[in-house]
């Protein structure tokens, strides 16, 4: 039996909901595992772990960008742990600042052919 997919930050996923809606985007945030047994024992309401899926970004209106952590407005939706079985992994990126495919990156210590004339 195949182990269920466990999403990670910087994964690009396709989420097909039980209603047939399809969303694609980057996993922008993943919550930490929650000890619901302890919460129930102490009389608290159990909560679900979730990821936020960034499905779009748009430029921030003209403003002083030094006051904002994000330079763009991020449009995100929540996908709860009970729905992670509806996710399909597409690929992974290096970081949220660099969406190149890590498997396709050439690093400085790899040899490349010099194509400049005169060198």
Residue, then its C-alpha position, 0 to 999 in steps of 0.5 A: x500500500x502506498x504511503x499517503x502524500x504528506x505536503x511540505x512548504x514549497x511543494x507545487x500541488x494540484x488539489x481536486x476537491x470532492x466536489x470536483x473543483x481543481x486548485x493548483x498552487x504552492x504550499x505556502x504554510x504548513x501547521x505543526x502537528x497538534x496533540x488533540x488527545x491532550x486538548x480533549x483531556x483538558x476540555x478543549x475543542x479538537x482542531x485540524x492541522x492544515x496547509x495554506x495553498x497559494x493559488x495566485x499573487x497580485x502586485x501590491x498597490x502603490x505604497x511604502x513597501x518598506x512597511x510590508x513583509x510581502x511585496x505582493x498580495x498572496x491569495x491563499x486557501x486552506x486545505x485541512x489534513x482530512x483533505x490531504x488525500x485529495x492532493x497530487x504532488x507536481x513538483x518542488x521549488x528551492x524556496x518561496x523566493x526562487x521557484x526554479x525546479x531544484x532538479x534542474x539547477x546547475x550549481x557553481x561546482x558543475x562544469x559547463x561548456x564555455x561558449x563565449x568567444x575569446x575565452 
